[in-house]
Amino acid sequence: MLHPEVRSTQLIWEPIGGARSIQRTYDASGGMYMRSPLFPLYSGTADVIRHPIRPSDTERSYEILDELAAEGFTDYLATVARADNPWERAPTSWATRAPGGFTEEQVRSLLALMPLLGLVLTTFAQRASTRALLGTYLGADAASRVLDGHIRRGDVVDVEAAVCFCDLRNFTELSQQLDQAALIELLDDAFGAVVGAVDAERGDVLKFIGDAVLAVFRVDGDEAARVDAVTRAFRAACCALERTAALHQQRVAVGKAPLVIGLSLHLGHVAYGNIGSPTRLDFTVIGAAVNLASRLEGLCRSLGYPIVMSDAVASRLGAAATLVDAGSHRLKGIPEPVHVWGVTEGAAAETVAASSR
């Protein structure tokens, strides 16, 4: 599969139970794949593999044959649908429990089926890869909207959302001190922790802006939906903080650069959709709520809180959060002073602990 985490998708069909799908990651599938009949087929060293399965066999060429023998199969046939793109090749195998295995006529029929079956599997692979890649680069909701046809410049909708803005502390200084590999590792550690926390609370990460992350938790309904969105955003921020704090300790212990983040939360209306030129579009959010969230995050350092939020968020959290009144502050580009609330590291840890119970 053309996928950042999944190396292959295996589709298995049986007369009883129908079809099921198994996804194998790069880490988990390497050795298994190299020892399977699919490897010579995919690499081009074989076009067809045929193995009668006899109970008397003491040694078999592939592990899968031992598994099939234990399940009563008598014959195994595998081939591949060739394609110009390596991601669209479709190694395919059949096994039978018929006494005596496949007949020669059955083998010819199955091999003759491959051009048509290959076309079907190639179409499946293309669709699966497209959805996976769009989800990876755009986020799950944005990818669904693009696949549903929202692809024109100016195709934008007004949505209400809890906006989360996360920034890496001291990144400018670190970018001058670290080599490229160490800097990328730092960003990957930070982004991995933050995105995982957002995904767990059903938020949408829309953009990496240098060392910053922009995520939204859309409001789908009335006031109860607003409370739900800000609560999920708050839990995600607390979880991201705890995860990065743990990574920070691990990194510092082995002499790596520190990993410290600041996060801000705000609730408001945003323009959500395609913005850009006719030939280069970005699926993102813009608006006053996004600007305010970004400006709020800048207060984390000066106020000394790893998480800060606006009244619009704080007023809806209630007993779900332990907040500190940080007063009103003027923010660049924001006409009126903004009442700010802070969250200490201890309060964030308590939130994470309560959420996991």
C-alpha positions in Angstrom: 0.0 0.0 0.0 1.1 3.6 -0.6 0.6 4.5 3.0 3.0 6.0 5.7 2.3 3.3 8.2 0.7 0.3 6.5 3.0 -1.7 4.3 0.3 -4.0 2.9 -3.4 -4.9 3.1 -4.3 -8.5 2.8 -7.8 -9.5 1.7 -8.9 -13.0 2.7 -12.0 -14.6 1.4 -13.5 -17.9 2.6 -16.7 -19.7 1.6 -17.9 -19.4 5.2 -17.6 -15.9 6.7 -16.9 -14.0 3.4 -14.1 -11.4 3.1 -12.0 -9.8 5.8 -9.1 -7.4 5.7 -5.8 -7.4 7.6 -3.4 -4.5 7.6 0.2 -5.0 8.3 2.6 -2.2 9.3 6.2 -1.8 8.1 7.6 -2.9 11.4 5.3 -6.0 11.8 5.2 -7.3 8.2 8.8 -7.2 7.0 10.0 -10.7 8.1 6.7 -12.3 7.5 6.5 -10.9 3.9 10.1 -12.0 3.1 9.3 -15.6 4.1 6.0 -15.7 2.2 5.3 -16.9 -1.4 4.2 -13.3 -2.2 7.7 -12.0 -2.0 9.0 -13.8 -5.1 5.8 -13.0 -6.9 6.0 -9.3 -6.1 9.7 -9.0 -6.7 9.3 -10.6 -10.1 11.4 -13.8 -9.5 8.4 -16.0 -10.1 5.2 -15.7 -12.0 3.3 -18.7 -10.7 3.8 -20.8 -7.5 2.1 -24.2 -7.2 2.5 -26.3 -4.1 0.5 -29.5 -3.5 0.0 -29.9 0.3 0.6 -33.5 1.5 0.2 -34.5 5.2 3.4 -36.6 4.8 5.6 -33.6 3.9 8.2 -33.0 6.7 9.5 -29.7 5.3 7.6 -27.1 3.2 8.9 -24.1 1.4 6.7 -21.6 3.1 5.2 -21.2 6.6 1.8 -20.6 5.1 1.8 -24.1 3.8 2.2 -25.5 7.3 -0.8 -23.4 8.4 -2.9 -24.6 5.5 -2.0 -28.2 6.0 -3.1 -27.9 9.6 -6.5 -26.6 8.4 -7.0 -29.5 6.0 -6.0 -27.9 2.7 -4.6 -30.0 -0.1 -3.2 -27.6 -2.7 -1.9 -24.0 -3.0 -1.7 -21.8 -6.1 -0.4 -18.2 -6.3 0.3 -15.7 -9.0 0.4 -11.9 -9.5 -1.5 -9.3 -11.5 1.3 -7.1 -12.9 1.1 -3.3 -13.0 3.4 -0.5 -14.0 3.0 1.0 -10.5 4.5 -1.3 -7.9 1.8 -0.2 -5.4 -0.9 -1.6 -7.6 0.5 -5.1 -8.1 -1.8 -7.8 -6.7 -0.2 -11.1 -5.6 -3.1 -13.5 -5.3 -3.3 -17.0 -3.9 -5.9 -19.8 -3.7 -6.1 -22.9 -1.6 -8.5 -25.8 -1.8 -9.5 -28.7 0.5 -10.6 -30.8 -2.4 -9.1 -34.4 -2.3 -6.2 -34.4 -4.8 -6.0 -30.6 -4.9 -6.8 -28.4 -8.0 -7.3 -30.0 -11.3 -5.2 -28.7 -14.2 -8.4 -27.2 -15.7 -9.1 -25.3 -12.5 -5.5 -24.0 -12.5 -5.9 -22.7 -16.0 -9.2 -21.1 -15.2 -7.8 -19.3 -12.1 -4.8 -18.0 -14.0 -7.1 -16.8 -16.8 -9.1 -14.9 -14.3 -6.1 -12.8 -13.2 -6.4 -9.9 -15.7 -9.9 -9.2 -14.6 -9.2 -9.8 -10.9 -6.1 -7.7 -11.2 -8.2 -4.8 -12.6 -10.6 -5.0 -9.6 -7.8 -5.2 -7.1 -5.9 -2.3 -8.7 -9.0 -0.2 -8.4 -9.3 -1.1 -4.8 -5.6 -0.3 -4.1 -5.9 3.1 -5.9 -9.0 4.1 -3.9 -7.5 2.9 -0.6 -4.2 4.7 -1.2 -6.0 7.9 -2.2 -8.1 7.9 0.9 -5.1 7.1 3.1 -2.9 9.7 1.6 -5.5 12.4 1.7 -6.2 11.6 5.3 -2.5 11.7 6.1 -1.9 15.1 4.5 -5.2 16.8 5.0 -6.8 15.1 8.1 -9.7 12.6 8.1 -12.6 15.1 7.8 -11.0 17.3 5.2 -10.1 14.2 3.2 -13.7 13.0 3.3 -14.9 16.4 2.1 -12.4 16.5 -0.8 -13.4 13.0 -1.8 -17.0 14.1 -1.7 -16.3 16.7 -4.3 -15.4 19.9 -2.2 -12.4 20.8 -4.4 -13.1 24.2 -5.8 -11.4 27.4 -4.6 -13.8 29.3 -2.4 -15.7 26.1 -1.5 -15.8 27.2 2.2 -18.3 26.7 4.9 -18.8 28.5 8.2 -18.4 26.2 11.2 -18.2 26.7 14.9 -15.3 25.0 16.5 -13.0 24.8 19.5 -9.6 25.9 18.1 -6.4 24.5 19.6 -3.1 26.1 18.8 0.2 24.4 19.9 3.7 25.8 19.6 7.1 24.4 20.5 9.0 26.5 23.0 12.4 28.0 22.0 12.3 26.6 18.5 14.1 29.5 16.9 17.1 29.0 19.2 17.0 25.2 18.9 16.9 25.5 15.1 20.2 27.4 15.2 21.8 24.8 17.6 20.7 21.5 16.2 21.7 19.7 13.0 18.9 18.9 10.5 18.4 15.3 11.7 18.1 16.2 15.4 15.7 19.1 14.5 13.4 16.9 12.5 13.5 14.2 15.3 12.4 16.9 17.8 9.5 18.0 15.6 8.5 14.5 14.9 8.4 13.7 18.7 6.4 16.8 19.4 3.9 16.4 16.5 3.5 12.7 17.2 2.5 13.4 20.8 0.1 16.3 19.9 -1.6 14.6 17.0 -2.1 11.4 18.9 -3.8 13.4 21.7 -6.0 15.3 19.2 -7.0 12.1 17.3 -8.0 10.4 20.6 -10.5 13.1 21.2 -11.9 13.1 17.7 -10.3 16.4 16.7 -9.0 17.4 13.3 -5.3 18.4 12.8 -5.4 20.7 9.9 -2.0 22.1 9.6 1.6 22.1 10.8 2.9 25.7 10.6 6.6 25.4 11.1 6.9 24.2 14.7 3.2 24.8 15.5 0.0 22.6 15.2 -3.4 23.9 14.4 -6.3 21.6 15.3 -10.1 22.1 15.5 -12.9 20.3 17.4 -16.1 21.1 15.4 -19.4 21.9 17.1 -22.2 19.9 15.6 -25.3 21.2 17.3 -26.5 23.3 20.2 -24.9 24.4 23.5 -24.5 20.8 24.6 -22.3 20.3 21.5 -20.3 23.3 22.4 -19.6 22.0 25.8 -18.6 18.6 24.3 -16.3 20.2 21.8 -14.4 22.4 24.3 -14.2 19.5 26.8 -12.6 17.3 24.1 -10.3 20.1 23.1 -9.3 20.6 26.7 -8.6 16.9 27.4 -6.6 16.7 24.2 -4.5 19.7 25.2 -3.9 18.2 28.7 -3.0 14.8 27.1 -0.6 16.5 24.6 1.1 18.3 27.5 1.6 15.2 29.5 2.9 13.2 26.6 5.4 15.8 25.6 6.5 16.2 29.2 7.3 12.5 29.4 9.2 12.8 26.1 11.0 15.8 27.4 12.3 13.8 30.4 13.4 10.9 28.2 15.2 13.2 25.8 17.0 15.3 28.4 18.1 12.1 30.2 20.0 11.0 27.1 21.4 14.5 26.3 18.9 15.4 23.6 17.3 18.9 23.1 14.4 19.7 25.4 10.8 19.4 24.3 8.5 22.0 25.8 5.2 23.1 24.3 2.5 25.8 24.9 -1.2 25.4 24.0 -4.1 27.7 23.7 -7.9 27.1 23.3 -10.6 29.3 22.0 -14.2 28.8 20.7 -15.6 30.6 17.8 -16.7 30.6 14.1 -14.2 29.8 11.4 -14.2 29.5 7.6 -13.4 25.9 6.8 -12.5 24.8 3.3 -10.5 25.5 0.2 -8.4 28.6 0.1 -5.5 29.4 -2.4 -4.9 29.7 -6.1 -6.8 28.0 -8.9 -4.0 25.4 -9.1 -2.7 25.2 -5.5 -5.3 24.9 -2.8 -5.1 24.5 1.0 -7.9 22.9 3.0 -7.7 24.9 6.2 -9.5 27.2 8.7 -9.2 31.0 8.9 -11.0 33.7 10.8 -10.9 35.8 13.9 -11.2 32.8 16.2 -8.1 31.3 14.7 -6.2 34.6 15.0 -7.2 34.9 18.6 -6.2 31.3 19.5 -2.8 32.0 17.9 -2.3 35.2 19.9 -3.4 33.5 23.1 -0.7 30.9 22.8 1.9 33.6 22.9 0.9 34.3 26.5 1.9 30.9 27.7 5.5 32.0 28.2 4.8 35.4 29.8 2.1 34.1 32.1 3.9 30.9 33.0 1.1 28.5 32.1 1.5 25.6 29.6 -2.1 25.9 28.6 -4.2 29.1 28.3 -7.7 29.7 27.1 -10.4 32.3 26.5 -13.6 32.9 28.5 -15.5 31.1 25.7 -13.8 27.9 26.6 -13.3 28.3 30.3 -17.0 29.1 31.0 -18.1 25.8 29.4 -15.6 23.5 31.2 -17.1 23.9 34.7 -15.9 21.3 37.1 -14.1 19.4 34.4 -11.1 21.8 34.8 -9.1 23.4 37.5 -8.3 26.9 36.1 -6.4 29.9 37.3 -7.8 33.4 36.5 -4.9 35.1 34.6 -6.8 38.4 34.1 -7.5 40.4 31.0 -4.8 41.0 28.3 -4.5 43.0 25.1 -3.4 40.9 22.2 -1.9 42.1 19.0 -4.5 42.6 16.3 -7.4 41.9 18.7 -9.5 45.1 19.4 -10.7 44.3 22.9 -8.9 42.9 25.9 -9.3 39.2 26.3 -9.9 37.5 29.6 -7.5 34.6 30.0 -7.4 31.5 32.1 -4.4 29.3 32.8 -3.9 25.7 33.5 -0.9 24.4 35.5 1.0 21.2 34.6 -0.4 19.6 37.8 -4.0 20.4 36.9 -3.5 19.1 33.4 -2.1 15.8 34.8 -5.2 15.5 37.0 -7.4 15.9 34.0 -5.6 13.2 32.1 -5.8 10.9 35.1 -9.6 11.6 35.6 -10.2 11.0 31.8 -8.5 7.6 31.9 -10.6 6.3 34.9 
